[in-house]
Amino acid sequence: MVVQNGEPKDALELKADWPTPALPVMGSNLLVKVSHAGLNPADIHFMAHLPSWLPFRRNAIPGLDFVGEIVQTGPLAPPEMTVGTEVCGSLGVRQVAFGAGSLAEYVLVPSDLVAVKPATLPLAAAVGLGTAGQTAALIMRQAKVQKGARVLINGASGGVGSILIQIAKAKGATVVAICSNASDAHVRRLGADEVIDYKVHQDLYDFIAKTFKESQLDLIIDCMGDDALFTKSPPYLKPDGKFISIVGGRTQGIYPFLKNKFLPVFLGRTPRSYSILGLAPAGTYAREVAQWINDGLVKEVPVDSEFRLEEAVEAYEKQATKRAKGKIVVAIKS
Ligand SMILES: NC(=O)c1ccc[n+]([C@@H]2O[C@H](COP(=O)([O-])OP(=O)(O)OC[C@H]3O[C@@H](n4cnc5c(N)ncnc54)[C@H](OP(=O)(O)O)[C@@H]3O)[C@@H](O)[C@H]2O)c1
């Protein structure tokens, strides 16, 4: 748990004698015995910045994404969510605000935040139906990708990007992935048609402009928070094309959002559609991703690496390197 704000090595302590959350007598909550937790960049921000001195956040448990087996159900839980059912999802804003987390033996979660785990998906990989997969679902709802669309994904090899590539391809798009050479084989395996290595070009945006001048893109999805990818986009993004970012807030500040969204064009706004999306986890998103998997549209949730709960600090240190290809997972064994 998070005993003080800071980097994972200073913030985290393993507690072996923590009480199992009690299932309320009313409502549709589920008590889930966690098999695997998935890590996200947001966990590290929360660890560093959500005040650990607040009474309701003392000893907060890190982690949003979970996979596990239902061990107890509230009286109003849906009929398909019975004891023994394997479920997955992401904890919501409310649970996290009050110190709940998925790096624990048990999580107490409202049933409307979970999906039944697709049978073909290994337990560890099912953490992908948490934040990463749900964010991909949120993006796809907004993007409305059409057959034949040309889609550029920045940060394509990460947790979100690895799912986005597959679903965009399944919808009939041509996918261009931006990542380093180290991730080239990974994104091509997931379906990327072209790969741009962001490390080799002296001027990345000039390279993209030259490459797509004659065949402009319909959609750019930015999973890295690269403001210049938007502000320099008119040569390579169609006038009616969309730019969707999932990185804003603390990491970027509010200024790029205000400038890119609201400044009049004559005062310098880039004349292209711009949005920043923020996920509020929900079972509807998780179930949408489960459907993609059951229908074979998303064939794989890549697991970069798996750690034991005792190795949570190392797992988070790896997450902080921003080098993961897919999800970093912590196996919870009691
Ligand atoms: N708005 C929301 O609701 C929401 C939801 C989920 C995530 N996010 C945010 O979205 C971002 C991505 O999340 P994630 O879970 O996919 O992250 P992640 O798994 O940690 O991403 C790691 C990947 O990023 C790639 N990468 C690192 N630097 C890059 C660069 N300069 N250009 C292109 N690719 C680069 C790495 O590829 P290489 O090793 O090949 O460089 C690596 O494969 C994070 O900032 C996260 O906080 C936001």
The ligand as an SDF file (V2000), in Angstrom:
LIG
                    3D

 48 52  0  0  0  0  0  0  0  0999 V2000
   -7.1620    9.7040  -20.7860 N   0  0  0  0  0  0  0  0  0  0  0  0
   -7.3210    8.5140  -20.2410 C   0  0  0  0  0  0  0  0  0  0  0  0
   -8.3910    8.1860  -19.7380 O   0  0  0  0  0  0  0  0  0  0  0  0
   -6.1660    7.5550  -20.2750 C   0  0  0  0  0  0  0  0  0  0  0  0
   -6.3910    6.1850  -20.1230 C   0  0  0  0  0  0  0  0  0  0  0  0
   -5.3100    5.3090  -20.2220 C   0  0  0  0  0  0  0  0  0  0  0  0
   -4.0340    5.8140  -20.4290 C   0  0  0  0  0  0  0  0  0  0  0  0
   -3.8510    7.1630  -20.5210 N   0  0  0  0  0  0  0  0  0  0  0  0
   -2.5170    7.7250  -20.7580 C   0  0  0  0  0  0  0  0  0  0  0  0
   -2.1120    7.3060  -22.0500 O   0  0  0  0  0  0  0  0  0  0  0  0
   -0.7220    7.1230  -22.0790 C   0  0  0  0  0  0  0  0  0  0  0  0
   -0.4160    5.7330  -22.6260 C   0  0  0  0  0  0  0  0  0  0  0  0
   -0.8780    4.7540  -21.7160 O   0  0  0  0  0  0  0  0  0  0  0  0
   -0.3810    3.2480  -21.8700 P   0  0  0  0  0  0  0  0  0  0  0  0
   -0.9300    2.4820  -20.7440 O   0  0  0  0  0  0  0  0  0  0  0  0
   -0.6050    2.7740  -23.2570 O   0  0  0  0  0  0  0  0  0  0  0  0
    1.2070    3.4940  -21.6320 O   0  0  0  0  0  0  0  0  0  0  0  0
    2.3820    2.4670  -21.6420 P   0  0  0  0  0  0  0  0  0  0  0  0
    1.8740    1.0850  -21.8160 O   0  0  0  0  0  0  0  0  0  0  0  0
    3.2530    2.7590  -20.4870 O   0  0  0  0  0  0  0  0  0  0  0  0
    3.1780    2.9110  -22.9790 O   0  0  0  0  0  0  0  0  0  0  0  0
    4.4300    2.3620  -23.1740 C   0  0  0  0  0  0  0  0  0  0  0  0
    4.7870    2.4880  -24.6590 C   0  0  0  0  0  0  0  0  0  0  0  0
    5.0220    3.8480  -24.9760 O   0  0  0  0  0  0  0  0  0  0  0  0
    5.9290    3.8780  -26.0780 C   0  0  0  0  0  0  0  0  0  0  0  0
    6.6040    5.1580  -26.1010 N   0  0  0  0  0  0  0  0  0  0  0  0
    7.3630    5.7140  -25.1140 C   0  0  0  0  0  0  0  0  0  0  0  0
    7.8020    6.9260  -25.5120 N   0  0  0  0  0  0  0  0  0  0  0  0
    7.3010    7.1400  -26.7690 C   0  0  0  0  0  0  0  0  0  0  0  0
    7.3900    8.2060  -27.6970 C   0  0  0  0  0  0  0  0  0  0  0  0
    8.0820    9.3160  -27.4270 N   0  0  0  0  0  0  0  0  0  0  0  0
    6.7360    8.0870  -28.8630 N   0  0  0  0  0  0  0  0  0  0  0  0
    6.0130    6.9920  -29.1660 C   0  0  0  0  0  0  0  0  0  0  0  0
    5.9000    5.9240  -28.3340 N   0  0  0  0  0  0  0  0  0  0  0  0
    6.5410    5.9990  -27.1530 C   0  0  0  0  0  0  0  0  0  0  0  0
    6.8810    2.7540  -25.7770 C   0  0  0  0  0  0  0  0  0  0  0  0
    7.3260    2.2570  -27.0250 O   0  0  0  0  0  0  0  0  0  0  0  0
    8.8910    2.2520  -27.3640 P   0  0  0  0  0  0  0  0  0  0  0  0
    9.5350    1.4670  -26.2290 O   0  0  0  0  0  0  0  0  0  0  0  0
    8.9480    1.5920  -28.6750 O   0  0  0  0  0  0  0  0  0  0  0  0
    9.3220    3.6870  -27.3460 O   0  0  0  0  0  0  0  0  0  0  0  0
    6.0560    1.7310  -24.9940 C   0  0  0  0  0  0  0  0  0  0  0  0
    5.7260    0.5860  -25.7620 O   0  0  0  0  0  0  0  0  0  0  0  0
   -0.2260    7.3610  -20.6490 C   0  0  0  0  0  0  0  0  0  0  0  0
    0.2310    8.6920  -20.5530 O   0  0  0  0  0  0  0  0  0  0  0  0
   -1.4670    7.1850  -19.8110 C   0  0  0  0  0  0  0  0  0  0  0  0
   -1.4150    7.9200  -18.6000 O   0  0  0  0  0  0  0  0  0  0  0  0
   -4.8750    8.0350  -20.4560 C   0  0  0  0  0  0  0  0  0  0  0  0
  1  2  1  0
  2  3  2  0
  2  4  1  0
  4  5  1  0
  4 48  2  0
  5  6  2  0
  6  7  1  0
  7  8  2  0
  8  9  1  0
  8 48  1  0
  9 10  1  0
  9 46  1  0
 10 11  1  0
 11 12  1  0
 11 44  1  0
 12 13  1  0
 13 14  1  0
 14 15  2  0
 14 16  1  0
 14 17  1  0
 17 18  1  0
 18 19  2  0
 18 20  1  0
 18 21  1  0
 21 22  1  0
 22 23  1  0
 23 24  1  0
 23 42  1  0
 24 25  1  0
 25 26  1  0
 25 36  1  0
 26 27  1  0
 26 35  1  0
 27 28  2  0
 28 29  1  0
 29 30  1  0
 29 35  2  0
 30 31  1  0
 30 32  2  0
 32 33  1  0
 33 34  2  0
 34 35  1  0
 36 37  1  0
 36 42  1  0
 37 38  1  0
 38 39  2  0
 38 40  1  0
 38 41  1  0
 42 43  1  0
 44 45  1  0
 44 46  1  0
 46 47  1  0
M  CHG  2   8   1  16  -1
M  END
$$$$
